[in-house]
Amino acid sequence: MAEAKPLVLDVDGTFLSTDLLFETFWAGLGRDPFATLGAVARHFRQPARLKAELAAIAPLRLDLMPVNPAVAELALTSQSEGREVCLASAADRSQVQALAADYGLSARVFASDGVTNLKGAHKAEALVEAFGPSGFDYAGNEAVDMAVWAQSENALVVGDVPATKALAAQGKTVVSLPGGWRAGALWKAIRPHQWVKNVLLILPMIAAHRFDMMTLLPILLGIVAFSAAASSIYIVNDLLDLEADRLHPTKCRRPFASGAVPIRVGMVTGAGLAALALGLGAALNWGFFGVAVIYMVTSLAYSLKLKRMRWVDIATLAALYTIRVVAGAAAGQVTVSVYMLIFIFPVFIALGCVKRLTELTLATNDDRLPGRGYGRPDRGDLLNVGGLGVFGALLIFFLYSISDQGRALYPDTWLMWVAMVPLGWWLIRMVALGWFGKQDYDPIVFALRDKLGLGILMITLSLMFWAAGLWAQWFGG
């Protein structure tokens, strides 16, 4: 009986629903950005050498990589039939060997070795040398695999590769396997539900009582710009957090971590959104453009380093929310009160603590959160800091109500004091919900969907409008 021919699997986009080169690049940026960028600059035209250096800079948890279930099932079935299942990839040899060991595949692997980039014709030559012409079946997912399929007995094609129609026309057996990605998954990756946070840009207009279309329209354009900027940073953040997300009970389902969207698609989309944000910023005015740049740079620093630093991460989150308010003032060319900025910063400090409290309460053990500087034993400290944020916000609100500027805008000062009751209720309730794990992972998104919380905020705002005399101005009396 003739021995069954080996099944050879490509790795990137075939056995794995991801690309090890891009995985290593983003892992390297997170661990040692200067070494990673230096390696890219030195070896951009030497892909095999680049892959070897990146693999040394950022070793990957290959056991966490998303696997194409159809290809994995094919591999198991082939092994049960006594066939050798080998990996052949342009990724670095150290990674391919470790991946084969993790999944119990053949120890015989074909991969880049720091000198030769085993892709296309080079891969075909290596496989023919090992197995002979038509001595193997090959599964791949890109047009560059045509050179390998031409030398295989059967061509297994993952996803839609139009070039393989030529193989079928030549009489070669072509087997299709599910793969690829959907636009809906990419839409999920840019997190449009997070755009609601950019309603913070409207706060300066409300605080200044500038209720006119000439103020509102540029602010709305600013909201679009900040939404694009935020989405570009969310993509960067997800790409930097791939390993941490895969270790998380729910974040492991995010599009890039799960392999639902290729990393390279995310990189192109992120760059396009960043360009859109900066283009709209420049079209509005240079003040807004500058604030948008500060926001994006701060967000990038947060994603690269600051979110892993205890307390610094919460202060940075508060700063990012505060920057949105400054951006709204710049877009609508509204003067923002120093009191307002001093008031909202401790509010966002409290909400930053709520974010971490929620994550820790929902954590399954006392270990530090993946990619963060906190563990469950820190909940008490976070509750204390959150309480200080609430106290600081209410104190600043009171001081503002008796300041010259506050009295000018809100003549009925006693109503401002009454407004502190629902405001304090809302803040304390948010902290309590975080403590008991009854929140969303993002408190701002939760707040804008929480009906009771929105009702409390509307009461606060109504009392402030009453104190300002706006109800009488709008409706008479």
C-alpha positions in Angstrom: 0.0 0.0 0.0 1.4 3.4 -1.0 2.3 5.8 1.8 -0.1 8.7 2.0 1.5 11.9 0.8 2.2 14.6 3.3 -0.1 17.5 3.9 1.8 20.8 4.0 0.1 23.8 5.6 1.1 27.5 5.2 0.9 29.3 8.6 0.0 32.9 8.1 -3.6 33.2 7.0 -4.0 29.4 6.6 -3.3 27.4 9.7 -3.4 30.6 11.8 -6.0 33.3 11.3 -3.2 35.9 11.7 0.3 36.8 10.4 3.3 36.1 12.6 5.4 38.9 11.1 2.8 41.6 12.1 2.1 39.8 15.4 5.8 40.1 16.3 6.1 43.7 15.1 3.3 44.9 17.3 4.4 42.8 20.3 7.9 44.3 19.8 6.4 47.8 19.7 4.8 47.1 23.0 7.9 45.7 24.7 10.8 47.6 23.1 9.6 50.1 20.6 13.1 51.6 19.9 14.7 48.2 19.2 11.7 47.2 17.0 11.7 50.3 14.9 15.5 50.1 14.6 15.2 46.5 13.3 12.6 47.6 10.8 14.8 50.5 9.6 17.9 48.3 9.2 16.4 45.3 7.6 13.3 46.6 5.8 14.7 45.1 2.5 15.9 41.9 4.2 12.6 40.2 5.3 14.2 37.0 6.6 16.7 38.9 8.7 14.0 41.2 9.9 11.8 38.3 11.0 14.6 36.7 12.9 15.5 39.9 14.8 11.8 40.7 15.6 11.3 37.1 16.9 14.3 37.6 19.2 12.9 41.0 20.5 9.4 39.8 21.2 8.9 36.0 21.7 5.2 35.2 21.1 2.8 33.0 23.0 2.2 30.8 20.0 -0.3 28.7 21.9 -2.6 31.7 22.1 -2.7 32.4 18.3 -6.1 32.1 16.6 -6.3 29.0 14.5 -8.5 28.5 11.4 -10.9 25.8 12.7 -11.4 24.2 9.3 -7.7 23.9 8.7 -7.1 22.6 12.2 -9.8 19.9 11.7 -8.2 19.0 8.4 -4.8 18.6 10.1 -6.3 16.3 12.8 -8.2 14.2 10.3 -5.0 13.9 8.1 -3.0 12.8 11.2 -5.6 10.2 12.1 -5.2 8.8 8.6 -1.5 8.4 9.1 -0.4 11.4 7.0 2.5 13.6 8.0 1.3 17.2 8.5 4.0 19.8 8.1 4.1 23.5 8.4 5.8 25.6 5.7 5.9 29.3 6.3 7.8 32.5 5.5 7.8 33.2 9.3 11.0 32.7 11.2 12.0 29.1 11.9 12.0 29.5 15.6 8.4 30.5 15.6 7.3 27.7 13.2 9.1 25.0 15.1 7.4 26.2 18.4 4.0 26.3 16.7 4.4 22.8 15.3 5.3 21.5 18.8 2.4 23.3 20.5 -0.1 21.7 18.1 1.5 18.3 17.8 2.4 18.6 14.1 5.4 17.1 12.4 8.8 18.3 13.7 9.9 18.7 10.1 9.1 22.3 9.3 10.0 24.6 6.4 10.6 28.3 7.3 12.7 31.4 6.9 16.2 31.1 8.4 17.4 34.6 8.7 18.9 34.5 5.2 16.3 33.0 2.9 12.7 34.3 3.0 10.8 31.1 2.4 8.0 32.4 0.3 6.6 31.7 -3.1 9.2 30.1 -5.4 11.7 29.5 -2.5 9.0 27.6 -0.6 8.1 25.6 -3.7 11.8 24.6 -4.3 12.2 23.5 -0.6 9.1 21.3 -0.7 10.0 19.8 -4.1 13.5 19.0 -2.7 11.9 17.3 0.3 9.0 15.5 -1.3 9.5 15.6 -5.1 7.1 17.1 -7.7 3.5 16.4 -6.8 4.7 14.6 -3.7 2.5 16.6 -1.3 -0.8 18.5 -0.9 -0.5 22.2 0.0 -2.9 24.5 1.8 -2.3 28.3 1.3 -4.3 31.5 1.1 -2.5 34.0 -1.2 -1.7 34.4 -4.8 2.0 34.1 -3.9 1.3 30.5 -3.1 0.6 29.8 -6.8 4.2 28.6 -7.2 3.7 26.0 -4.5 0.3 24.9 -5.6 1.8 24.3 -9.1 4.2 21.8 -7.6 1.6 20.1 -5.3 -0.7 17.2 -6.2 -3.8 18.9 -4.7 -4.3 22.6 -4.0 -6.2 23.5 -0.8 -7.2 27.1 -1.0 -8.2 29.1 2.2 -10.6 31.9 1.4 -11.1 33.6 -2.0 -7.9 33.5 -4.2 -9.0 34.4 -7.8 -5.6 33.3 -9.2 -6.3 29.7 -8.4 -8.9 29.5 -11.1 -6.0 28.9 -13.5 -5.0 25.8 -11.5 -8.5 24.3 -12.0 -8.3 25.2 -15.7 -5.1 23.1 -15.9 -6.9 20.1 -14.4 -5.4 20.3 -10.9 -7.7 19.4 -8.0 -8.6 22.6 -6.1 -10.3 22.3 -2.7 -11.8 25.4 -1.1 -11.6 25.9 2.7 -13.3 28.7 4.6 -11.3 31.8 5.4 -11.0 35.5 4.9 -12.6 38.3 6.8 -15.8 40.4 6.8 -16.4 44.1 6.8 -18.7 43.8 9.8 -15.8 42.5 11.9 -13.8 45.5 10.9 -16.7 47.8 11.8 -16.7 46.2 15.2 -12.9 46.8 15.5 -13.2 50.6 15.1 -15.7 50.6 18.0 -18.4 53.0 16.8 -20.2 52.6 20.1 -17.3 54.5 21.7 -18.0 57.6 19.6 -20.7 58.6 22.1 -17.9 59.7 24.4 -17.2 62.6 22.1 -20.4 64.3 23.1 -18.1 65.8 25.8 -17.1 68.3 23.0 -20.5 69.9 23.5 -19.9 70.7 27.2 -18.1 74.1 26.6 -21.0 75.3 24.4 -23.5 74.4 27.1 -21.5 75.9 29.9 -21.1 79.1 28.0 -24.8 79.2 27.1 -23.9 79.4 23.4 -27.0 77.7 21.9 -26.6 78.7 18.2 -25.9 76.8 14.9 -22.7 78.8 14.2 -21.3 77.3 17.4 -22.8 73.8 17.1 -21.9 73.0 13.5 -18.1 73.2 13.9 -18.4 71.2 17.1 -20.3 68.5 15.3 -17.5 68.4 12.7 -15.0 68.2 15.6 -16.9 65.2 17.0 -16.5 63.4 13.7 -12.8 64.2 13.7 -12.4 63.0 17.3 -14.4 59.9 16.5 -12.0 59.0 13.6 -9.0 59.8 15.8 -10.3 57.7 18.7 -11.0 54.7 16.3 -7.5 54.9 14.9 -6.1 54.7 18.4 -8.5 51.9 19.4 -7.0 49.9 16.5 -3.4 50.7 17.7 -4.4 49.8 21.2 -5.9 46.5 20.2 -2.8 45.6 18.1 -0.5 46.4 21.0 -2.7 44.4 23.4 -3.1 41.2 21.3 -1.6 38.8 23.9 -3.3 40.5 26.9 -6.6 40.4 25.1 -6.2 36.7 24.3 -5.7 36.1 28.0 -8.9 38.1 28.9 -12.2 36.3 29.3 -14.2 38.6 27.0 -11.6 40.7 25.1 -10.3 37.5 23.5 -13.2 37.9 21.1 -12.0 41.2 19.8 -11.6 41.2 16.0 -7.7 41.3 15.9 -7.2 39.0 18.9 -9.6 36.4 17.5 -8.2 36.6 14.0 -11.5 37.8 12.5 -9.7 40.8 10.9 -6.1 40.6 9.5 -3.6 42.8 11.3 -2.6 44.4 8.0 -6.2 45.5 7.3 -6.2 47.1 10.8 -3.0 48.9 10.1 -4.3 50.4 6.8 -7.7 51.3 8.4 -6.0 52.9 11.4 -3.7 55.1 9.2 -6.7 56.2 7.1 -8.8 57.2 10.1 -5.8 59.1 11.6 -5.4 61.0 8.3 -9.2 61.8 8.2 -9.0 63.1 11.8 -6.1 65.4 11.1 -7.5 66.6 7.8 -10.8 67.6 9.4 -8.9 69.2 12.3 -6.9 71.3 9.9 -10.1 72.3 8.0 -11.7 73.5 11.2 -8.9 75.7 12.7 -5.3 75.3 13.8 -6.2 75.5 17.5 -8.5 72.4 17.1 -5.8 70.7 15.0 -3.3 71.2 17.8 -5.6 69.8 20.4 -6.3 66.7 18.1 -2.6 66.1 17.7 -2.1 66.3 21.5 -5.0 63.9 22.0 -3.6 61.4 19.5 0.0 61.6 20.8 -1.2 61.2 24.4 -3.4 58.3 23.4 -0.5 56.6 21.7 1.7 57.1 24.7 -1.1 55.6 26.8 -1.3 52.6 24.5 2.5 52.1 24.4 3.4 52.6 28.0 1.3 54.7 30.3 -1.6 52.2 30.7 0.8 49.8 32.4 1.8 52.3 35.1 -0.2 52.3 38.3 -2.1 55.6 38.9 -0.4 57.2 35.9 -2.9 55.4 33.7 -5.9 56.8 35.5 -4.5 60.3 35.4 -3.9 59.9 31.7 -7.5 58.6 31.1 -8.8 61.7 33.0 -6.5 63.9 30.8 -7.8 62.3 27.6 -11.4 63.0 28.6 -10.5 66.6 29.6 -8.8 67.1 26.2 -12.1 66.3 24.6 -13.7 69.3 26.4 -10.8 71.6 25.4 -11.3 70.3 21.8 -15.0 71.3 21.9 -14.0 74.8 23.0 -11.5 75.1 20.2 -13.9 73.8 17.6 -16.7 76.1 18.6 -14.3 78.9 19.5 -15.9 79.1 22.9 -14.0 80.3 26.0 -13.7 77.4 28.4 -13.7 78.3 32.1 -10.7 77.3 34.2 -13.1 76.3 36.9 -14.8 73.9 34.4 -11.5 72.2 33.6 -10.6 71.9 37.3 -14.0 70.5 38.0 -14.1 67.9 35.3 -10.6 66.5 35.9 -11.5 65.0 39.3 -14.8 63.7 37.8 -12.8 61.8 35.2 -10.3 60.7 37.9 -13.2 59.1 39.7 -14.5 57.5 36.4 -11.0 56.2 35.6 -11.0 54.5 39.0 -14.5 53.1 38.2 -13.1 51.6 35.0 -10.3 49.7 36.9 -12.7 48.8 39.7 -15.0 47.2 37.2 -12.2 45.2 35.6 -10.9 44.0 38.9 -14.3 43.1 40.3 -15.0 41.0 37.2 -11.5 39.4 37.3 -11.4 35.7 38.2 -8.3 35.7 40.4 -6.0 38.0 42.3 -3.3 38.2 39.6 -2.5 41.6 38.0 -4.7 42.3 35.0 -3.0 41.4 31.7 -1.2 44.5 30.5 -2.2 46.6 33.6 -0.6 47.5 36.9 -3.5 46.4 39.2 -4.7 43.3 40.9 -7.8 42.6 43.0 -6.0 43.6 46.2 -5.9 47.2 44.8 -9.6 47.6 44.8 -9.6 49.4 48.2 -7.0 52.0 47.0 -9.0 52.6 43.8 -12.2 53.1 45.8 -10.4 55.7 48.0 -9.0 57.6 45.0 -12.4 57.5 43.3 -14.0 58.9 46.5 -11.4 61.7 46.6 -12.3 62.5 42.9 -16.0 62.7 43.9 -15.2 65.0 46.8 -12.8 67.2 44.7 -15.4 67.6 41.9 -18.2 68.6 44.3 -15.8 71.1 46.2 -14.8 72.7 42.9 -18.5 72.9 41.8 -19.3 74.7 45.1 -16.4 77.1 44.8 -17.4 77.9 41.2 -21.0 78.6 42.3 -19.8 81.4 44.6 -17.1 82.8 42.3 -17.7 86.0 40.3 -17.9 84.1 37.0 -20.3 81.5 38.5 -22.6 84.2 40.0 -22.6 86.0 36.6 -23.8 82.9 34.7 -25.9 81.4 37.4 -27.5 84.3 39.5 -29.7 81.9 41.6 -26.7 80.4 43.5 -28.9 78.4 45.9 -30.1 76.3 42.9 -26.6 75.5 42.1 -26.2 74.1 45.6 -29.4 72.1 45.1 -27.9 70.7 41.8 -25.0 69.4 43.8 -27.3 66.8 45.4 -28.2 64.8 42.2 -24.6 65.4 40.9 -23.1 63.9 44.0 -25.7 61.0 43.8 -24.7 60.3 40.2 -20.9 60.3 41.0 -21.3 58.1 44.1 -23.6 55.7 42.2 -21.1 55.3 39.4 -18.3 54.4 41.9 -20.6 52.0 43.7 -21.6 50.3 40.5 -17.9 49.9 39.6 -17.2 48.4 43.0 -19.9 45.8 42.6 -19.0 45.0 39.0 -22.3 46.2 37.6 -20.8 48.5 34.9 -19.5 48.3 31.4 -15.8 48.2 31.0 -16.0 51.9 29.9 -17.8 54.1 32.4 -18.5 56.9 29.9 -20.2 54.5 27.5 -22.1 53.0 30.4 -23.2 56.5 31.6 -24.6 57.4 28.2 -26.7 54.2 28.1 -27.7 54.2 31.8 -31.3 55.5 31.9 -31.4 56.2 35.6 -28.0 57.9 35.5 -29.1 60.0 32.5 -32.2 61.0 34.4 -30.1 62.1 37.3 -27.8 64.1 35.0 -30.9 65.7 33.4 -32.1 66.8 36.8 -28.7 68.3 37.5 -28.6 70.1 34.2 -32.2 71.4 34.6 -31.4 72.9 38.0 -28.3 74.6 36.5 -30.5 76.0 33.6 -33.0 77.2 36.2 -30.2 78.9 38.2 -29.0 80.6 35.0 -32.5 81.9 34.2 -32.5 80.0 30.9 -36.0 78.4 31.4 -37.5 81.8 32.0 -35.6 83.2 28.9 -36.8 80.3 26.7 -40.3 79.9 27.9 -41.2 83.2 29.5 -42.3 83.9 33.0 
